[in-house]
C-alpha cells in the first residue's frame, strides 16, 4: 500500500543518543534541556521569536485563544481539519463561517468582512495545505474592526510569504508537529506570539499557570512537550531541508504530469517559500473524485478526501437541524470540498510511484470519458 503520508523518522542511532541522556538524568518533562534546546533551534530556523513548545497543535490553539481572552464570535473557515472548529467550541466560542477563495482554498477576506458583527472578537484563519492566507487583507480587516487575528499554521512549517516567515503576520500562530506533518516531534506543536507579554503567559499557561513552587498566576492547563518529543524534533530538524527538497521534487513531478489534463486543477500557490506539505488535486466533479479515490484504493494507493466533509457538515452541527452551508453561503467551500483529493506525498515516495499514480488517474478519467462519449486529452 502506498499511503497518503508517512512519518519522517531519523536514523535510530541518533535518537538513541538522546535517549541515553534522558535515561542518565531522569528529566523526562517539565521544560527539560531538550525542550529548551528545540525552542531555541526552531526560533533560529524559522526566524521567529517567542516560540513556545506545546504537547500538540490543538492545545497550542486552545491555549492561545484563552491567553488572548477571546470571547463571543470568531470568524473562521469550514474548509479545515476538525481541530480548528473544535477548539472554538471547547472554548465556549461561537464559530461564524466565511467562504473560501476558489483558487487558494483559504478564507476569503471579503466574506470575512461581511460576517463581522458587534459580537465578533477575532478571526481564526488557516493556511490551508501550507499555502499562505491573504494575510495583508485579513490584517487590514482585523485592524479596522479591532479584532485579534490568529492563524492556524498547522501545515505551514517554514513557509514564507513575500520572503517573510508566515508567522510574522497576525497576533499569533499555532503550528502542529504531528507525526504526519512536514516536521514532526511525534506529537507536538508550538504557539508563536508577537507580543512578549503574551508569550510569557503562553509559557505559564502550558504548565498550569505555575510561576514558582509557591505561586500559581492563573488557571492554566497541562500543555507541556516532553523530552522524548523534543528529542525527535531535534533529530528531524537536522534533515528538514533535505526532506522539504524531496517533497518539492515530487510535487513538481505530479504538477508536470497532470497539468493541462482535462478537468484537473491545482491550488494557486502564493508562498514565496513552500514546504510542499500536501498534494491537493481538484477534479471536475465529486463523482469523478470519488471514483478516482476508490480506483486508487483498489490499486494499493491510499489518497485522502482532505478536507471533506466541511466542518459545518459534522454530525454535531447537523444535530442542531441547521444547514450551515446554506446559512453562511459557503458555495466555494462546498464545491472544493466535494472535488479535492490529496495524493500521496512524503520524502520516501519514489518518482516511479508518482508516475504510476498519475497513469492510474489518467486512465480512469479517459475510461470514464469514453464511456460517457466525452473527449479527453
N, C-alpha and C positions, 0 to 999 in steps of 0.2 A: 504493500500500500504506500503510495506517495501521499503524505499528509499535507494539509494546507499550510502548516507551520511546524517547526521543530526547534526545541530549545537549544540554544548555544551552550556548550559546556567546554570548559578549559581542559588542558591536559590534567589528568587526575593527580599527577605528581605535584603540580603547582598548588592545587587545592589542599593536598595533604600537608604541605609545608605550613600553611596557615593553621590547619587543624592541630598540628603539633604544638604551636604556640598557645592555642586555646586550651589544649589539654594541660599544658605546663602551668599556665597562670590561673586556670579555672574561672576566668572572667568571660561569661557567656553572653551577657546582655547588660542593660543599664549604661548606655553610652560608652561602650568599650573602645579600646585603642583602634580597632579596625573600622568601627563605625566612624570615629573621628577622622581617621585617615581617608576613608572613602569620601566623606563630605568634602574634605579639602581637595582631593584629586578631581572630584566631579565639578567643583566650582572652577577649578583651573581648566578642565577640559571643555566645559560648557560655556566658559567665560561669563560666569554669573557670580553673585554674592548672595548670602542669606539662603543657602540651600539647607533644608532641614530634612534629614532622612526619616522615613516612616516605615512601618511594618508592611504597608501595601498602599497602592494608589488610591483606593477608595477612602481609606482613613485620611489620606492627605487632603482630599477634597472636603470630607466631613469636618475635619479639624479647622480647615481654613474658613469654611462658612461660619463656624462657631466663633473663631477669633475675630473675624470681621464683623461679627454681630449682625449678620444678615437676617432680615425679617420680612414677613409679608410675601409678596410675589417676586419670583425670579424668572426672567425670560431666558429660555433655553431652546435647544434643538431636540426634535424627536428622532433624528437620524444619528443614533449613537448607541454605545453599549449601555446595558441596563443601569450600570452604576451611576451614570450622570444624572439620570432621573431619580433613582432610588435615594441618593444622598440628600436630595431636596425633600423628599417625602419623610425620610428619617429625621430630618432637622425640623419637621413641622412646617415647612415652607410650601408655598403654592406654586408649582411649576406652570408657567404660561408658555405655550409652544409657538415658535415662529417657524416659518417655512425656510427652506434652504435654497441656495443658489444652484440651478440645474447643471452648472459647469464645474464648480469646485466642490459641491456637496456640503459646503459649510453654511452656517446660519446666515440668512440674508439680512444685512443691516437695515434695509428699508422696511422690512417686515417687523424687525425688532422695534424700530421707532413707532410703527403703527400700533404695536401691542402694549406700549407703556401706559400705565395708569398712575393714579396718585398712591397706589399700594406697592408699586414696583420699587425694589431696593437694590437689585443687582441684575447683571447679565452673566450667565454662565454659558460660555461658548466652547465649542470643541474643535480642535484642529484635526479634522477627520482624515484618517489614514496618514497622519503626519503632515497634511497639507495646510499651510497657514490660513487662518480666517482672514477676513477683511479687517485686519487689526486696527488700521488707522480710522476707518469709518466707524467701527464699533467704539473706539476710544472717543471719537467726536460725539457720538450719541450719548455715551456714558457721562462725559463731562458736561454736556448741555443739560442733562437731567439730574445731575448729582448722584449717579449710580456707581456702585462698585462694579468693576469689570474683572471677572475671574475666568481663567482659561483651563479647561480640561485638556492638558497636553500629554495625555497618556501615550499617544502614538508618536509624539514629536521630539523624541530624544535627539539632541544635536542639530535639530532643524534651524535654519536661519531664513530670515526674510529681509531683503534688501541689505544683506551682509551683516545683519544684526541677529543675535540669538533670539529665538522666538519668545523666550521668557522675559525679554526686555519690555514686552508690551503688557498692558493691563496692570491691575493692582497685585495680582498673584497668579501663579500657575501651579498645577499639580501634575507630576509625572508618575508613570507606572513603570516598575521594573519587574513585572510579572514574567514568569518563565517563557512566555511566548513573544515577549517584546524584543525589539532590536538589541537593547541592553537589558540584561536580567540579573537580579540578585535572588533568584528562585521565586520568592515573593518579595514585594518591597515597593517603595515609591518615595517621592520627595515632594515637599511643598517649598515653593520659592516665592519670597515676598520682596517687593521693592523697599518697603519701609522697615528700618532696623528694629523699631519697637514691635512691629507685628511679628518679625522673625523671632524675637525673644519670646513672645507669647506662644508662638508655634512650638518652640523648644520645650517650654513649660507644659503646654497642653498635651504633648505626646507622652508625658510622664506624670499624669495625674495632677498637674499644676504644682508639683513639688519644687520648692525653691531651695530648701535645705532640710536637714533631718527634722527640724522643728517648725518649719514654715511651709504651709501649702497656700499658694497665692489665689487659686481659684479651682473650680471643679473641672479637671482635665480628664483624659482617658488614657488607656494603655495603647499607644501607637508606636512604640519603640521598635527600631530594627535591631536584630541580634547579630552577634559576631559571625555566625555561620553564613547568614545572608550577606553581610558586608564582605566577608572573605571571597564569596563567589563573585561579588561585584568587582572587587579589586583584581581578581583573575581575569574576568571578562573584559574589563576596561583596557587591559593590555592589548587585546586583539580587536578592539571595536572598529578601528579604521579599516582594517582588512575585511571584517565582516560586512560593513556597510558597502565597501567597494565591490565585494562579491554579489551582494544584493542588487547593486546598481547595474551590474553586467547582465544579470538575469532579467531584471526589469526591462532593460533596453532590448534584450532579445525577444521577449514577449511583444513589446511595443512594435519592434521592427516586423515581426511575422504576422501580427494581427492588424496593423494599421492599414486602413483602406479596405478591409474586408467588410462586405455589406452588412450593415446593421450593428456593427461593433463600434463603441465609442469608449473614450478614456477620460478619467478625471483631469480637469485642467489644473496643471501644477503652477503654483505661484511662488514657491520657495526658491530662494537663491542657493540654498544648500539643502538637499534632500537626504532622508535616511532610508528610503525605499522599504518602508515597514510593511506595506501591503501591495498586492497586485490586483486592484479592483478593475473589473471589465464590465461595461454596460451593454446589455443586449437589447434587441429591438422590442421584446415583449416579455412579460412574466412567463408565458407559456414556453417560449424559447429558452429562457434562463433555466427554468425548472427541468426542461428536457435535457439540457446540457449537463446540469448538475447530476441527474440520475445516470446519464450515459457515462460520465467520467467515473462515477462511483462503481459502475459495472466493470469498468476497465482498470480498477485499482487506483483511482485518483480521488482523493478527498478534497473537494473545494468547499467553500462556505458562503452561504447567503448572508453576507455581513454588510449592512445591518438590516435584517428582516426577521420579524416584523418591526415596524416602528415602535418605540417605547409606548406611544399613546395607544397602541393596539394590544398591550399586555392585558392579561385577564383581569387584573385588579382594577384597571380603568373600565374595561367592558362591564364589570360588575356594577358600575355606577349607572349603567344604562345610557351612556353617552357615546356618541360618535365624535371623538375628538378630532379626527381628520377633517370632518366637515365643519365642526365648531371653529377650529382655528385656521381653516382654509389651507391645509397642508398639501397642496396639489403637487408641487415638485418633489417633496419628501416622499409622498406616497408612490409616485411614479418611479423614482430612483430605487427605492427600497424593493420594489417588485421586479426590478430588472438587473440589479447588480449582483455580481458573483466575484468573490475573491479567489484567485487561483493560487496554487502552491508557490511559496516564495520563502526561501531561507538559504543561508550560505552553503549548506551541504547539498543543495539541489543541483543536479547536473544539467548542463546546457542541453544534453541529449534528451533529458526528461522534459525540459521545457518544450523542445521541438516535438516530442511525442504528444504532449498535451495540446499543443496548437493544432497538430494534424487531426487529432480526435475531434476538436471543436469545429474545425473547418469541414470535416467530413459530415458531422452531424447537421450542420447548417445547410450544406449542399444537398444532403439527402432529404431533409425536411422540405427545402425549397422545391426540389424536383417533384416530390410527392404532391405538393400544392400547386405545381405548374408555374412557379415563380422563378425569375432569373436570379442567378447568384454568381458573383465574380470569383 
